[in-house]
Amino acid sequence: MAETLTSPQNPKIKELLALEKESRERKARGLFVVEGRREFERAVAAGFEPVTVFVREGETDAPKADFFVSPRVYEKIAYREGTEGVIAVLRARHTDLADLALSPVPLIIVLEKVEKPGNLGAVLRSADAAGVDAVLVCDPLTDLYNPNLIRASLGAVFSVPVAVCTSEEAYAWLAGRGIAVLTAQLQDSTPYDEADLTRPVALVFGTEDRGLTPFWRQRADAHVRIPMAGMMDSLNVSVSAAVLAFEAVRQRKANSQER
């Protein structure tokens, strides 16, 4: 029977907390933390390997535990409420650009220098819902296994193919596969519903405060924008990504029905 941990000073608990809080620790050890039964099950279904599973004492219908933890200790290690008493350490994995499998007419989302874990997590949710082939995270300023990112994605970080790379590597990979680059920007741009999204395409987004760097602006095949009817001149990057991704889905469906 699994041991019950009752002290926050237990080495296993200290190790878990370090992985939750420190990106450097996660990268050095190749491990990350998932909190919540739903997220844990989605990670395992996607092929991620559990290393240690902690279950709050008294939970029923929970995954097999390596350790039970007392309610007091669980309050210490839980990152948020409503996680069904399950926290697990899993082995991280890295997906290279060469590992990505694409559909005949790929739809890619590219994020440059994304900084906020919540934004990246929300983009991944939209990518999963729209059936995007892959998300390329270029020169990121956040950790792909940040607990806030995993929470915001609701586990989509496990279901959507994600490659972390430089902008130079991403552009070379896209160009080598004949995938058009469309940048989301206000300047010198076409309304998004007038752009051709039925071809193989990569939708490129920058940060909300600085936008895209000249690297992507200068290499884009087209610039697109979402018209703003109010006083705002832009949307949250995750909302913009959702709008453009589902416009691509709409156009492709309409195109197939016309044939």
C-alpha positions in Angstrom: 0.0 0.0 0.0 1.2 3.5 -0.8 2.8 5.5 2.0 0.9 8.5 3.4 3.0 11.7 3.6 1.9 14.0 6.5 4.7 16.6 6.6 5.4 19.4 4.2 9.1 18.9 5.0 9.1 15.4 3.4 11.8 15.3 0.7 9.2 14.2 -1.9 7.0 17.2 -1.1 10.0 19.5 -1.3 10.9 18.1 -4.7 7.4 18.5 -5.9 7.2 22.2 -4.8 10.5 22.9 -6.5 9.3 21.5 -9.8 6.1 23.6 -9.5 7.8 26.8 -8.8 11.1 26.7 -10.7 11.4 26.6 -14.5 15.1 26.0 -14.0 14.4 22.9 -11.9 12.0 21.5 -14.5 14.5 22.0 -17.3 17.4 20.6 -15.4 15.5 17.4 -14.4 13.3 17.0 -17.4 10.2 16.7 -15.2 7.1 18.8 -14.7 4.0 18.8 -12.6 0.4 18.3 -13.6 -2.4 19.2 -11.2 -5.9 17.8 -11.7 -7.4 14.5 -12.6 -8.5 15.7 -16.1 -5.2 17.2 -17.0 -3.4 14.1 -15.7 -5.5 11.7 -17.7 -5.0 13.8 -20.8 -1.3 13.8 -20.4 -1.2 10.0 -19.9 -3.5 9.5 -22.9 -1.1 11.6 -25.0 1.8 9.3 -24.0 3.5 11.3 -21.2 5.2 9.1 -18.7 4.1 9.5 -15.0 7.0 9.5 -12.6 5.3 10.0 -9.2 1.5 10.3 -8.5 0.3 12.0 -5.3 -3.3 11.5 -4.3 -5.1 13.3 -1.4 -5.9 10.9 1.4 -9.5 9.7 1.3 -10.0 10.3 -2.5 -12.0 7.6 -4.3 -11.9 6.7 -8.0 -8.5 8.3 -8.3 -5.4 7.1 -10.3 -3.1 4.6 -8.7 -1.1 6.5 -6.1 2.6 6.3 -5.4 2.0 8.4 -2.3 -1.1 9.6 -0.5 -0.8 13.0 1.1 -2.8 14.3 4.1 -5.3 17.1 3.5 -3.0 19.5 5.3 -0.1 18.7 3.0 -2.3 18.7 -0.1 -3.3 22.3 0.7 0.4 23.1 0.7 1.1 21.6 -2.7 -2.1 22.3 -4.5 -1.7 25.1 -7.1 -5.4 25.8 -7.4 -8.8 24.6 -6.0 -11.0 21.9 -7.6 -8.3 19.6 -8.8 -9.9 16.3 -7.5 -7.0 15.6 -5.2 -4.5 14.5 -7.9 -1.0 16.0 -8.5 1.6 14.1 -10.5 5.2 14.5 -11.7 5.6 13.5 -15.3 8.6 13.2 -17.6 8.9 16.1 -20.1 9.5 15.5 -23.8 10.8 17.7 -26.6 9.2 17.7 -30.1 11.6 18.8 -32.9 10.3 20.5 -36.0 11.3 17.4 -38.0 9.0 15.3 -35.8 5.8 17.1 -36.7 3.4 15.2 -38.9 1.3 17.5 -41.2 -2.0 17.1 -43.0 -2.1 17.6 -46.8 -3.1 21.3 -46.3 -1.5 22.2 -43.0 -2.6 25.0 -40.7 0.1 26.2 -38.3 0.1 28.8 -35.5 3.4 30.5 -34.8 3.9 32.5 -31.6 6.9 34.8 -31.4 8.4 35.6 -27.9 5.2 34.7 -26.1 5.6 35.8 -22.5 2.4 35.0 -20.6 1.7 31.4 -19.8 -2.0 32.0 -19.7 -2.0 33.4 -23.2 0.0 30.4 -24.6 -2.3 28.0 -22.8 -5.4 29.7 -24.2 -3.9 29.6 -27.8 -3.3 25.8 -27.4 -7.0 25.3 -26.4 -8.1 27.1 -29.6 -5.5 25.2 -31.6 -6.9 21.9 -30.3 -10.5 23.0 -31.0 -9.7 24.1 -34.6 -7.7 21.1 -35.4 -4.5 23.0 -36.0 -1.6 20.8 -37.2 1.0 22.3 -34.9 1.9 25.3 -32.8 5.5 26.7 -33.2 6.7 28.6 -30.1 9.6 30.8 -31.2 12.1 32.3 -28.8 9.7 31.8 -25.9 9.9 33.8 -22.7 7.9 31.3 -20.7 8.3 27.6 -19.9 6.1 25.2 -21.9 5.5 23.2 -18.7 4.7 26.2 -16.5 1.7 25.1 -14.2 -0.2 28.2 -15.3 0.2 27.3 -18.9 -1.0 23.7 -18.3 -4.0 25.0 -16.4 -4.9 27.5 -19.0 -4.7 25.0 -21.8 -6.9 22.4 -19.9 -4.4 19.8 -21.1 -4.3 20.9 -24.7 -0.5 21.3 -24.3 -0.5 17.5 -24.4 -2.8 17.0 -27.3 -1.5 19.7 -29.7 1.9 19.1 -31.4 4.1 21.9 -30.1 7.7 22.6 -31.2 9.9 25.1 -29.4 12.5 26.7 -31.8 14.0 29.9 -32.9 12.2 32.2 -35.4 15.0 31.4 -38.0 14.4 27.7 -37.6 10.6 28.0 -37.9 10.8 30.2 -41.0 13.2 27.8 -42.7 11.0 24.9 -41.9 7.9 26.6 -43.2 9.6 27.8 -46.4 11.0 24.4 -47.0 7.4 22.9 -47.0 5.8 25.6 -49.1 3.7 26.9 -46.2 2.7 30.6 -46.7 3.4 32.9 -43.8 0.6 35.3 -42.8 1.4 37.8 -40.0 -1.3 39.3 -37.8 -0.6 43.0 -37.7 -2.4 46.3 -38.1 0.0 48.0 -40.5 -0.2 47.4 -44.3 -2.7 44.6 -43.9 -5.8 43.0 -45.4 -8.9 42.1 -43.5 -8.6 38.5 -42.3 -11.7 37.3 -44.1 -10.3 38.5 -47.4 -7.1 36.5 -47.1 -6.8 33.1 -48.7 -6.6 30.6 -45.8 -7.4 27.6 -47.8 -3.8 27.0 -48.8 -1.1 25.6 -46.5 -0.6 28.5 -44.1 1.1 29.6 -40.9 -0.6 32.3 -38.9 2.1 34.3 -37.0 1.4 36.3 -33.8 3.6 38.6 -31.7 3.4 39.9 -28.2 0.5 42.2 -27.2 2.7 45.1 -26.1 5.3 45.0 -28.9 3.8 43.0 -31.7 5.9 41.1 -34.2 9.6 41.8 -34.8 10.8 42.9 -38.3 12.0 39.3 -38.8 8.5 38.0 -39.5 7.1 41.2 -40.9 9.7 41.3 -43.6 9.3 37.6 -44.6 5.5 37.4 -44.6 3.7 36.4 -47.7 0.8 38.6 -46.5 -0.3 40.7 -43.6 -3.8 40.3 -42.1 -5.8 42.1 -39.5 -9.0 41.7 -37.6 -11.1 45.0 -38.1 -11.9 46.7 -34.8 -15.3 48.5 -34.5 -14.7 50.1 -31.1 -12.0 52.1 -29.4 -9.6 49.1 -29.1 -7.0 48.6 -31.8 -6.2 45.0 -31.0 -7.3 41.8 -29.3 -5.7 39.5 -26.8 -3.3 37.2 -28.7 -5.2 34.1 -27.8 -8.5 35.6 -29.1 -6.8 36.7 -32.3 -5.4 33.3 -32.8 -8.8 31.7 -32.3 -10.5 34.1 -34.7 -8.0 33.5 -37.5 -7.8 29.7 -37.0 -11.6 29.3 -37.1 -11.7 31.6 -40.2 -9.3 29.2 -41.8 -11.6 26.3 -40.8 -14.6 28.2 -42.2 -12.9 28.9 -45.5 -11.7 25.4 -46.0 -15.1 23.9 -45.3 -16.7 26.3 -47.7 -14.1 25.5 -50.3 -14.7 21.7 -50.0 -18.4 22.2 -50.3 -18.0 24.1 -53.6 -16.1 21.3 -55.2 
